[in-house]
Every structure is written in C-alpha cells, then in structure tokens.
Amino acid sequence: MRTMKAIIKIQGKQLTVSEGDVFFVNRYVNSQAGDHLEIKEVLMAGDGSDAKIGNPYVADASVRIHILENKRGKKVIVFKKKRRKGYERKRGHRQELSVIKVESIVA
C-alpha cells in the first residue's frame, strides 16, 4: 500500500512530505512544543495516477502538522579577513528552528 504524499509550501519553501515525516523548518512565531497547525498551501496531493495538482493550490486539501520542539541549530561562524590590512571580523549565528512531524494529509 502506498502512503499519501503531498508537496506543501512552508515559509516560502516547498517540501515533499508524507505521513510520519519529521522536518526541521524555521521557527514558527508564537508557537509552543505540542501545538498542532494546519497548512492549507498544498501544491500537489496524492501519489501516482490519482495525484491532484493545484492551480496554484489544491482546493480543500490540507496537511496537519505537530510541533515536536523549538530549538536552535548548530553555530555557524562567519569570518571575514583582508590580508595584510589588519582587518578581521568574527561573528556567530544560530538559527531558530522548529521540529515538525506530519500527522495527516487530507486531499
């Protein structure tokens, strides 16, 4: 038996998801661990010959996600240097992330 797949738009990015998948995305503002969200921006839903393609979105389709946790990513060091000029700059950055799990796809 095939699992239902969907292509969704989350925060300006397109992801191919199926039920039970776990992803890291940019943090959802004002969200807590344990929250449930419903994404209506479904670009394609289904699999194989029974796939529905939206224009731009599939009507009455949604993907329900569960926020497992909010965390911070690995530290990225940004280092700039111009040789022989004495110019060096070092900055760090940690991205705010949400870990989400796809619970169900309705198409």
Summary of the structure (lengths in Angstrom):
residues: 107
radius of gyration: 18.9
end to end distance: 17.2
largest distance: 64.3
contacts: 273
relative contact order: 0.30
helix: 3%
strand: 64%
